[in-house]
Amino acid sequence: MNRLCYLDFEYNSTNEEKLNLICCALIIHNDDKVKTLSYWLHNSTQEKQRLKTDLIKLREAGFIFISYNVVAEASCFYSLGVSPIKAKWIDLQVEWAMLSNNNDKYAYGENIFNGEIRTTKPPPPKWERSEEDKESAKYAKAEKNLVSATFKLLGIRLDSKNKDKMRDLILSHNDLIISKNKEEILKYCVTDVEPLHEMFLKFLNIYKNYGVTRDQMLSRGRTSSDVAMMTCYGYPVDKGQMKRFSENVPKILRDLCEDINSQFAEDKFFKYNKKTDNYTKSVKDLRHWISISPYKATWLKTDTGQYSTSLEAFEKFFPYKHDYPRGNVGAQQVRFLKTLQSLNGFRTSASMGKKTIFNSLGSDSRVRAYLNPFGSQTGRFQPKATAFIPLKAAWMRSMIVPPGGRTIVGVDYSSEEFLISALWSKDKNMIESYRSGDVYLFFAKLAGAVPMAGKKEDYKTVRDLFKSSVLGISYLMGAKSLAEKLEADTGVKHTEDMGQRYIDLFNKSYPVFSRKIEYTQYLYIKERRLSLPCGWTMFGDNPNRRSAANFPIQGRGSTILRSAISKALDAGLKIIIPLHDALYMEFDSGDFSKIDLLGDIMKEAFVNCFDQDQHRDASIVRLDFNMWGPDCIEGQIITPQGNKVKSQKIYIDERSKAEYERFKQYL
């Protein structure tokens, strides 16, 4: 506990595998001795070697490395040739993210924003917010940066203007300017390390009240070092395709607007501008359509009382993801807005200084996106879609292309949250539903809608209906919202009473789970926090009861994925992408034993997340395998352990085939 090394690096060239290191500062606490060291690394092989040797000595002596944003510092370890995952880390930025996770005491009040002190307050509940509320500065949360955390936790106001100045100098990539400001940059680097010891002690003191342990902090630090490895690896893309696609963005939008207009004889929701040679959305016509629609009573409105034309407003009634029925105004608006969203990051000419995916693209044709570990309230990764293609439209994953001799495989937990729900609540009916191989059909059987001997192919329509119900009820949709979802999914009118009927059938089929959900909501209100077995905590200021009920389930899923990543990296596997409940690995083409190894690791991570007496039931977890690359055959391959793997030359999601066919002309 008394061997601590606080550190900070300065660097640039963040889109390359190895960062261009400028300097490093260490403050070493060895029992009651404190020593400060600085290293000027810029264009100095000798200094880099000296630092590398010192870091390895500290690591081997059992020192814990503590920094604010371990992803950055661990990436610098990697750039020096020091394995970051062999070191012990504590990430104070992640701890700040957890402490302010639905904790209004730290998230709001007096905070510092862009160097200025402002007082903010919690926003209205999500279901009561207007569009303006979401953008309002008066509801801003405390930022995740060092300046914000230092001010809120320690009452220390760092010089943010000087930080900006130093950062701009370093990012200038001008060797002469950087060298000329050597002493000032070194001093700045040390000042970023100086508050970390006091901040660490502050966290330890706060955590005494919550039972958060040092081992749990180290576990979260390990995740940050894992992220550094995945970020340095990056994911491979076809640079030529991306460039052509980016150049075609204006044409894509024109073609899309013209296609949508062509579907409606009278209403034209996009107006052509000859001067700019593009289309703009006709907000007036859309609002008129909403005003005469059956959805007008509960449509999202702006502060001025106008009908919202945002994606969120349309998705509430038209939750389409892959196929968009032609002639359906709402579905086509969702199609347009989702396409527009996916194009963010590719629109270079109109970006007006905003970052694009090309800012994260390295000279080796690999994208290095910030994966944002513990970015969500449940501890999930939450990268921005700007540089993270897997979060864009599914068909865009066709641009993720491994080089010759290499293959990518995605390994996905099948219906993971359903099985987690079953094991967490110890609901035997849910466990049997998962064991059946088709949770949706089994629910229909438990509800009496399908005979116990019924087969999927004979009851497809009924199964799809119960699938939509399970997916909606799992997120605690109310009767009205569920009815709207069922109507959107099936195209058949559903009343609120019908929605309630499916909720009642679900609760009757899975009574143990339903009671566990109710108890969890009660416990959250009583204890003012919920914690996962790994220690990640959501504090008690979340007014959304769905979040409280979902936290133990989705949170366990995030814990499982983080554990699987660590085990896979320790085994020497090259994990490049974490996505929801899946991992993507790059490997030498034909070495299918690597797929089996990753599958074994993911199953082990899942099983070990539960108590010993649940291991037998947890072991029934299923995995789906999908690999692609220029060396792959089309069809299916069988691994040495008998895993069935879908094989493609280009990644094309079955659900997005139609979208891919529409867009491939722009690649």
C-alpha positions in Angstrom: 0.0 0.0 0.0 3.0 2.3 0.7 4.7 1.6 -2.6 2.9 4.1 -4.9 4.1 5.7 -8.1 2.1 8.7 -9.4 2.8 9.5 -13.0 1.9 11.6 -16.1 3.1 11.6 -19.7 2.9 14.2 -22.4 2.7 13.0 -26.0 1.2 13.5 -29.4 0.4 11.4 -32.5 -2.5 9.6 -30.9 -3.7 8.0 -34.1 -0.6 5.8 -34.4 0.2 2.5 -32.7 3.0 4.1 -30.7 2.7 7.6 -29.3 5.3 10.2 -29.8 6.4 10.7 -26.2 7.5 14.2 -25.1 8.1 13.8 -21.4 7.2 12.0 -18.2 7.0 12.9 -14.5 7.0 10.4 -11.6 6.3 11.1 -7.9 7.3 7.9 -6.0 6.1 7.2 -2.5 8.1 4.4 -0.9 7.0 4.2 2.7 7.8 7.6 4.2 10.1 8.6 1.4 8.9 10.8 -1.6 11.0 11.4 -4.7 10.1 13.3 -7.9 11.7 12.4 -11.2 11.3 14.0 -14.7 12.3 12.6 -18.1 12.6 14.6 -21.3 11.8 11.9 -23.9 11.4 14.1 -27.0 13.8 12.7 -29.7 15.9 11.0 -27.0 16.4 7.3 -27.3 18.6 7.3 -24.2 16.1 8.9 -22.0 13.4 6.6 -23.2 15.6 3.6 -22.3 16.3 5.1 -18.9 12.6 5.5 -18.2 11.8 2.1 -19.5 14.4 0.5 -17.1 13.0 2.6 -14.1 9.4 1.6 -14.8 10.2 -2.1 -15.1 12.1 -1.9 -11.8 9.2 -0.2 -10.1 6.8 -2.7 -11.5 8.9 -5.7 -10.4 9.2 -4.1 -6.9 5.4 -4.2 -6.6 4.7 -0.5 -7.0 1.1 0.5 -7.8 1.0 3.0 -10.7 -1.6 5.7 -10.1 -2.6 8.3 -12.7 -5.6 10.3 -13.9 -6.6 8.4 -17.1 -4.6 5.2 -17.1 -5.6 4.5 -20.7 -3.2 7.3 -21.7 -0.4 6.4 -19.4 -0.6 2.7 -20.1 -0.5 3.5 -23.8 2.8 5.3 -23.1 4.1 2.1 -21.4 3.2 0.2 -24.6 5.0 2.9 -26.7 8.1 2.4 -24.6 7.9 -1.4 -25.0 6.7 -2.0 -21.4 3.7 -4.3 -21.1 1.0 -2.2 -19.4 -1.1 -5.2 -18.4 1.7 -6.6 -16.3 1.6 -3.6 -14.0 -0.8 -2.8 -11.2 -2.9 0.4 -11.9 -5.4 2.6 -10.2 -7.2 5.0 -12.5 -8.4 8.1 -10.6 -10.5 9.2 -13.6 -12.5 6.0 -13.5 -12.9 6.4 -9.7 -14.2 10.0 -10.3 -16.6 8.6 -12.9 -17.9 6.1 -10.4 -18.2 8.5 -7.5 -20.2 10.9 -9.6 -22.4 8.1 -11.1 -25.9 9.3 -10.2 -24.4 11.1 -7.1 -25.7 14.6 -7.3 -23.4 15.8 -4.5 -20.4 15.4 -6.9 -22.1 15.6 -10.3 -23.7 18.9 -9.7 -23.4 22.0 -7.5 -20.4 24.3 -7.8 -18.1 22.9 -10.5 -15.5 24.2 -13.0 -16.2 24.3 -16.7 -13.7 25.6 -19.2 -11.8 27.4 -16.4 -14.9 29.1 -15.0 -16.7 28.2 -11.8 -20.5 27.6 -12.4 -23.3 26.1 -10.3 -25.4 23.5 -12.0 -28.3 21.4 -10.8 -29.8 18.0 -11.7 -32.1 18.1 -14.8 -35.8 17.1 -14.7 -36.4 13.3 -15.1 -35.7 12.1 -18.6 -39.3 11.6 -19.5 -40.1 15.2 -18.5 -37.2 16.9 -20.3 -37.6 19.0 -23.5 -35.0 19.2 -26.2 -33.8 22.5 -24.8 -33.3 20.9 -21.3 -30.9 18.4 -22.8 -28.7 21.2 -24.2 -29.0 23.6 -21.2 -25.8 24.5 -19.5 -27.6 24.8 -16.1 -28.0 21.0 -16.0 -24.4 20.2 -17.0 -22.7 17.4 -15.0 -19.2 17.8 -13.6 -16.7 17.0 -16.3 -14.4 14.0 -16.2 -11.2 15.9 -16.6 -8.5 16.4 -14.0 -9.3 20.1 -13.5 -12.9 19.3 -12.6 -12.1 16.4 -10.2 -9.3 18.3 -8.5 -11.6 21.3 -7.9 -14.5 19.3 -6.6 -12.6 16.8 -4.5 -9.8 18.9 -3.2 -10.9 22.5 -3.7 -7.8 23.1 -5.8 -8.2 25.2 -8.9 -5.6 24.1 -11.6 -4.6 26.7 -14.2 -6.7 25.5 -17.1 -5.5 28.2 -19.4 -1.9 27.1 -19.0 -3.0 23.5 -19.5 -4.5 24.5 -22.8 -1.4 26.5 -23.8 0.9 23.5 -23.0 -1.4 21.1 -24.8 -1.4 23.2 -27.9 2.4 23.5 -27.9 2.7 19.7 -27.7 0.0 19.0 -30.3 1.7 21.4 -32.7 4.1 18.6 -33.6 6.7 21.4 -34.2 10.0 20.0 -32.9 11.6 23.5 -32.6 8.7 24.9 -30.6 8.5 21.9 -28.3 12.3 21.9 -27.6 12.3 25.6 -27.0 9.6 25.2 -24.3 11.2 22.2 -22.7 11.4 23.5 -19.1 7.9 24.9 -19.2 6.5 21.6 -20.5 8.4 19.6 -17.9 7.1 21.9 -15.1 3.5 21.5 -16.4 3.9 17.7 -16.5 4.9 17.7 -12.8 2.0 19.9 -11.8 -0.5 17.4 -13.2 1.0 14.7 -10.9 1.2 16.8 -7.7 -2.5 16.6 -6.7 -2.8 12.8 -7.3 -1.6 11.6 -3.9 -4.1 13.8 -2.0 -6.8 12.8 -4.4 -6.1 9.1 -3.9 -6.3 9.5 -0.2 -9.6 11.4 -0.6 -11.1 8.5 -2.5 -9.9 6.0 0.1 -11.5 8.1 2.8 -14.8 8.4 0.9 -14.9 4.7 0.1 -14.7 3.7 3.7 -18.4 4.5 3.9 -19.3 2.3 1.0 -17.1 -0.7 1.5 -15.2 -0.1 -1.8 -11.9 -2.0 -1.6 -8.4 -1.3 -3.0 -8.6 -4.6 -4.9 -11.7 -3.3 -6.7 -9.9 -0.1 -7.6 -7.0 -2.2 -9.0 -9.5 -4.3 -11.0 -10.9 -1.2 -12.6 -7.3 0.0 -13.3 -6.6 -3.3 -15.0 -9.5 -2.6 -17.4 -8.0 0.8 -18.3 -4.6 -0.9 -19.1 -6.5 -3.5 -21.2 -8.2 -0.6 -23.1 -4.7 0.9 -23.7 -3.7 -2.4 -25.4 -6.8 -2.5 -27.6 -6.5 1.1 -28.5 -2.9 0.8 -29.5 -3.8 -2.3 -31.6 -6.7 -0.4 -33.3 -9.1 -2.0 -35.7 -8.2 -2.3 -39.5 -10.2 -0.6 -42.2 -10.2 -0.2 -45.9 -8.8 3.3 -46.2 -9.7 3.6 -49.8 -13.3 2.7 -49.2 -13.6 5.1 -46.3 -12.1 8.0 -48.4 -14.5 7.3 -51.3 -17.4 7.0 -49.0 -16.6 10.3 -47.3 -16.3 12.0 -50.7 -19.8 10.7 -51.6 -21.6 11.9 -48.5 -23.3 14.8 -50.2 -24.5 12.5 -53.0 -25.7 9.9 -50.4 -27.8 12.5 -48.7 -29.3 13.8 -52.0 -30.2 10.3 -53.1 -31.7 9.5 -49.8 -33.9 12.6 -49.7 -35.0 12.1 -53.3 -35.9 8.4 -52.6 -37.9 9.3 -49.5 -39.8 12.1 -51.4 -40.6 9.7 -54.2 -42.5 7.5 -51.8 -45.2 10.1 -51.1 -47.4 11.6 -53.8 -48.4 14.8 -52.0 -46.1 15.3 -49.0 -42.5 16.2 -49.8 -40.6 16.3 -46.5 -37.4 17.5 -48.0 -37.0 20.7 -50.0 -34.4 21.1 -52.7 -32.1 24.2 -52.7 -30.6 25.0 -56.1 -27.9 27.3 -54.7 -26.4 24.6 -52.4 -27.5 21.7 -54.6 -28.8 19.8 -51.6 -32.0 19.1 -49.6 -33.1 20.3 -46.2 -35.7 18.8 -44.0 -39.1 20.6 -44.1 -39.8 20.9 -40.4 -43.1 22.7 -41.1 -44.5 19.8 -43.2 -43.3 17.2 -40.7 -45.0 19.0 -37.8 -48.2 19.2 -39.8 -48.0 15.4 -40.4 -47.4 14.9 -36.6 -50.4 17.1 -35.8 -52.8 14.9 -37.7 -51.2 11.6 -36.7 -52.6 9.3 -34.0 -49.4 9.9 -32.0 -49.8 13.6 -31.5 -51.0 13.4 -27.9 -47.8 12.0 -26.5 -45.3 13.3 -29.1 -42.1 14.9 -27.6 -42.3 18.7 -27.7 -39.7 21.5 -27.5 -39.8 24.2 -24.8 -41.8 26.4 -27.1 -44.5 23.7 -27.4 -43.6 22.7 -31.0 -43.6 19.0 -32.1 -40.0 17.7 -32.0 -38.6 16.4 -35.3 -35.6 14.7 -33.5 -34.6 11.0 -33.9 -35.7 10.4 -30.3 -39.2 11.7 -31.0 -39.7 9.5 -34.0 -38.0 6.4 -32.5 -40.5 6.4 -29.7 -43.2 5.3 -32.1 -41.1 3.9 -35.0 -38.2 1.9 -33.4 -36.9 0.5 -36.7 -33.2 -0.5 -36.8 -32.5 -2.3 -40.1 -35.5 -2.4 -42.4 -37.6 0.7 -43.0 -41.1 0.0 -44.5 -41.6 2.1 -47.6 -44.5 4.5 -47.6 -44.3 4.8 -43.8 -43.5 8.4 -43.0 -42.2 7.7 -39.4 -40.1 4.8 -40.5 -38.5 6.8 -43.4 -37.8 9.7 -41.0 -36.0 7.3 -38.7 -34.1 6.0 -41.7 -33.0 9.5 -42.7 -32.0 10.6 -39.2 -30.1 7.4 -38.4 -28.3 7.6 -41.7 -27.4 11.3 -40.9 -26.2 10.1 -37.5 -24.0 7.4 -39.0 -22.5 9.8 -41.5 -21.2 11.9 -38.6 -17.5 11.4 -38.6 -17.3 11.0 -42.4 -18.5 14.5 -43.3 -15.2 16.2 -43.7 -16.2 19.2 -45.8 -18.9 20.3 -43.5 -17.3 19.3 -40.2 -16.4 23.0 -39.4 -13.4 21.9 -37.3 -15.1 18.9 -35.6 -13.2 15.7 -35.4 -13.9 13.0 -37.9 -12.9 9.3 -38.1 -9.9 10.4 -40.1 -8.4 12.0 -37.0 -8.2 8.6 -35.5 -6.9 6.8 -38.6 -3.3 5.9 -38.5 -0.8 5.5 -41.3 -1.1 1.7 -40.9 -4.8 1.9 -41.9 -6.0 1.2 -38.4 -8.6 3.3 -36.5 -7.8 4.1 -32.8 -11.0 5.2 -31.2 -11.3 6.2 -27.5 -13.2 3.3 -26.0 -14.3 5.1 -22.9 -14.2 2.4 -20.3 -16.9 2.7 -17.5 -18.5 5.3 -19.7 -22.1 4.2 -18.9 -23.8 4.1 -15.5 -23.7 0.3 -15.6 -19.9 0.3 -16.3 -20.1 -0.5 -20.0 -17.7 0.8 -22.6 -19.2 3.9 -24.2 -17.1 5.1 -27.1 -18.3 7.9 -29.3 -19.6 6.7 -32.7 -17.5 9.4 -34.5 -14.5 7.0 -34.8 -16.1 3.8 -33.8 -17.7 2.1 -36.8 -19.3 -0.7 -34.8 -21.7 1.8 -33.3 -22.7 3.2 -36.7 -25.2 1.6 -39.1 -24.6 -2.2 -39.1 -23.8 -2.3 -42.9 -20.8 0.1 -42.3 -18.9 -2.7 -40.6 -18.1 -3.9 -44.1 -15.4 -1.2 -44.0 -13.6 -3.0 -41.2 -11.2 -5.1 -43.3 -8.2 -7.1 -41.9 -5.1 -7.2 -44.1 -4.1 -10.3 -46.1 -3.1 -13.2 -43.9 -5.3 -12.0 -41.0 -8.9 -12.6 -40.0 -11.3 -11.0 -37.6 -13.7 -13.1 -35.5 -16.6 -11.8 -33.4 -17.7 -13.9 -30.5 -21.0 -12.9 -29.0 -22.9 -14.1 -25.9 -26.2 -15.4 -27.1 -29.2 -13.9 -25.3 -26.8 -13.0 -22.5 -28.9 -10.6 -20.5 -31.8 -13.1 -20.4 -29.5 -15.8 -18.9 -27.9 -13.2 -16.5 -31.5 -12.3 -15.4 -32.3 -15.9 -14.8 -29.1 -16.6 -12.8 -29.2 -13.3 -10.8 -32.8 -13.9 -9.8 -32.5 -17.7 -9.6 -35.7 -18.1 -11.6 -35.9 -21.7 -12.7 -38.4 -21.0 -15.5 -36.0 -18.5 -17.0 -33.1 -20.9 -16.8 -35.2 -23.6 -18.5 -36.3 -21.1 -21.2 -32.6 -20.4 -22.0 -31.8 -24.1 -21.8 -34.5 -24.8 -24.4 -32.4 -22.9 -27.0 -35.2 -20.4 -27.9 -36.2 -18.2 -25.0 -38.9 -16.5 -27.0 -40.7 -19.6 -28.1 -40.4 -21.1 -24.6 -42.0 -18.0 -23.1 -44.9 -18.4 -25.6 -45.2 -22.0 -24.4 -45.3 -21.1 -20.8 -47.9 -18.5 -21.6 -50.0 -21.1 -23.3 -49.8 -19.5 -26.8 -47.9 -22.4 -28.3 -48.1 -26.1 -27.4 -45.2 -27.4 -25.4 -44.2 -29.6 -28.4 -44.6 -26.7 -30.9 -41.7 -25.8 -33.3 -40.4 -22.4 -34.3 -41.1 -22.9 -38.0 -44.8 -23.6 -37.2 -45.3 -20.6 -34.9 -43.0 -17.9 -36.3 -45.6 -15.0 -36.1 -46.4 -15.9 -32.5 -42.7 -16.3 -31.6 -41.9 -12.9 -33.1 -44.6 -11.3 -31.0 -43.3 -12.9 -27.8 -39.8 -11.9 -28.7 -40.8 -8.3 -29.0 -42.6 -8.6 -25.6 -39.5 -10.1 -23.9 -37.2 -7.4 -25.3 -39.6 -4.7 -24.2 -40.5 -6.1 -20.7 -36.8 -6.8 -20.0 -36.4 -3.0 -20.0 -39.5 -2.6 -17.8 -41.6 -1.0 -20.5 -45.1 0.0 -19.3 -48.2 -1.3 -21.0 -48.6 1.7 -23.2 -45.0 1.7 -24.4 -45.0 -2.0 -24.9 -48.2 -1.8 -27.0 -46.5 0.9 -29.2 -43.4 -1.3 -29.6 -45.5 -4.4 -30.5 -47.5 -2.3 -33.0 -44.3 -1.0 -34.6 -42.6 -4.4 -34.7 -45.6 -6.3 -36.1 -47.6 -3.7 -38.0 -50.7 -4.9 -36.1 -52.7 -2.5 -33.9 -52.1 -3.1 -30.1 -54.0 -1.4 -27.3 -52.6 -0.6 -23.9 -54.7 -3.4 -22.4 -53.0 -5.8 -24.9 -49.6 -4.5 -23.8 -50.6 -5.1 -20.1 -51.7 -8.7 -21.0 -48.2 -9.6 -22.2 -46.6 -8.0 -19.1 -49.0 -10.1 -16.9 -48.1 -13.2 -18.9 -44.4 -12.5 -18.4 -44.7 -11.9 -14.7 -46.8 -15.1 -14.3 -44.3 -17.1 -16.4 -41.2 -15.8 -14.5 -42.5 -14.9 -11.0 -39.2 -15.2 -9.2 -37.5 -12.7 -11.5 -40.4 -10.3 -11.3 -40.3 -10.3 -7.5 -36.5 -9.8 -7.6 -36.9 -6.8 -9.8 -39.4 -5.2 -7.4 -37.1 -5.9 -4.4 -34.1 -4.4 -6.3 -36.1 -1.2 -6.8 -37.1 -1.1 -3.2 -33.5 -1.7 -2.1 -32.2 1.1 -4.3 -34.6 3.6 -2.7 -33.7 2.3 0.8 -29.9 2.0 0.5 -29.4 4.9 -1.9 -27.0 2.8 -4.1 -26.6 -0.4 -5.9 -23.2 -2.2 -6.3 -22.0 -4.9 -8.6 -19.9 -7.8 -7.2 -16.9 -6.0 -8.9 -17.6 -2.9 -6.8 -18.9 -0.6 -9.6 -21.6 1.5 -8.0 -24.6 3.5 -9.1 -25.5 6.0 -6.4 -29.0 6.9 -5.3 -30.0 10.0 -7.3 -31.3 8.2 -10.4 -35.1 8.8 -10.6 -35.6 6.2 -13.3 -36.8 2.9 -11.8 -35.9 1.1 -15.0 -32.3 2.0 -14.5 -32.3 0.6 -10.9 -33.8 -2.7 -12.1 -31.6 -3.0 -15.1 -28.3 -2.1 -13.3 -27.6 -5.5 -11.8 -28.2 -7.2 -15.1 -26.5 -5.0 -17.6 -23.8 -4.3 -15.1 -23.0 -8.0 -14.7 -22.8 -8.2 -18.5 -20.2 -5.4 -18.5 -18.3 -7.1 -15.6 -18.2 -10.4 -17.6 -16.9 -8.7 -20.7 -14.1 -6.8 -18.9 -13.0 -10.1 -17.2 -13.0 -11.9 -20.6 -10.8 -9.1 -22.1 -8.2 -9.4 -19.3 -8.1 -13.2 -19.6 -7.8 -13.0 -23.4 -5.0 -10.5 -23.4 -3.2 -12.5 -20.7 -3.4 -15.5 -23.1 -1.8 -13.4 -25.9 -4.9 -12.9 -28.0 -5.3 -9.7 -29.9 -8.6 -8.3 -28.9 -9.4 -5.2 -31.0 -13.0 -4.3 -30.3 -15.4 -4.7 -27.3 -19.0 -4.2 -28.3 -22.0 -4.7 -25.9 -21.8 -8.4 -25.1 -19.3 -9.4 -27.8 -15.5 -9.4 -28.4 -13.7 -9.1 -31.7 -10.3 -10.6 -32.1 -7.7 -10.5 -35.0 -5.6 -13.6 -35.7 -3.6 -15.3 -38.3 -5.8 -16.8 -41.0 -6.5 -20.5 -40.5 -5.4 -20.6 -36.9 -8.9 -21.6 -35.7 -7.6 -22.8 -32.3 -7.5 -19.1 -31.4 -11.3 -19.0 -31.9 -11.7 -22.0 -29.5 -9.4 -20.4 -27.0 -11.4 -17.1 -27.0 -14.6 -19.1 -26.7 -13.3 -21.0 -23.7 -12.2 -17.8 -22.1 -15.5 -16.0 -22.6 -17.4 -19.0 -21.1 -15.1 -19.1 -18.1 -15.5 -15.3 -17.5 -19.3 -15.8 -17.6 -19.4 -18.8 -15.3 -17.0 -17.2 -12.8 -19.2 -14.1 -12.4 -21.7 -16.2 -10.4 -21.6 -18.1 -7.2 -20.1 -21.6 -7.1 -23.6 -23.3 -6.7 -24.7 -21.6 -9.9 -21.8 -22.7 -12.1 -23.6 -25.6 -13.6 -26.5 -23.5 -14.8 -24.2 -20.7 -15.9 -22.2 -23.2 -18.0 -25.2 -23.5 -20.4 -24.3 -20.0 -21.9 -24.1 -20.1 -25.7 -21.8 -18.2 -28.0 -22.2 -17.1 -31.6 -19.2 -17.0 -33.9 -18.8 -14.8 -37.0 -15.5 -14.4 -38.8 -14.5 -12.4 -41.9 -11.4 -11.4 -44.0 -10.0 -11.7 -47.5 -8.7 -15.2 -46.8 -12.1 -16.5 -45.6 -14.4 -18.8 -47.5 -18.1 -18.0 -47.7 -20.2 -20.3 -45.6 -19.3 -22.1 -42.4 -16.2 -23.6 -40.8 -15.9 -26.0 -37.9 -13.1 -25.3 -35.4 -11.0 -28.1 -33.8 -13.4 -28.0 -30.8 -16.5 -28.2 -33.0 -17.6 -24.6 -32.8 -19.6 -23.6 -35.8 -18.4 -20.3 -37.2 -20.1 -18.2 -39.9 -17.4 -17.2 -42.5 -17.5 -14.3 -44.9 -15.0 -12.3 -47.0 -16.7 -9.1 -46.1 -18.7 -8.4 -42.9 -22.3 -8.2 -43.8 -24.9 -8.4 -41.0 -27.9 -10.5 -42.1 -30.3 -7.8 -40.9 -28.5 -5.1 -42.9 -28.1 -6.8 -46.3 -30.6 -4.5 -47.9 -28.9 -1.4 -46.5 -25.5 -2.7 -47.7 -26.8 -3.2 -51.2 -28.1 0.3 -51.2 -24.9 1.9 -50.0 -22.1 -0.3 -51.5 -22.2 1.9 -54.7 -20.7 4.7 -52.6 -17.7 2.6 -51.5 
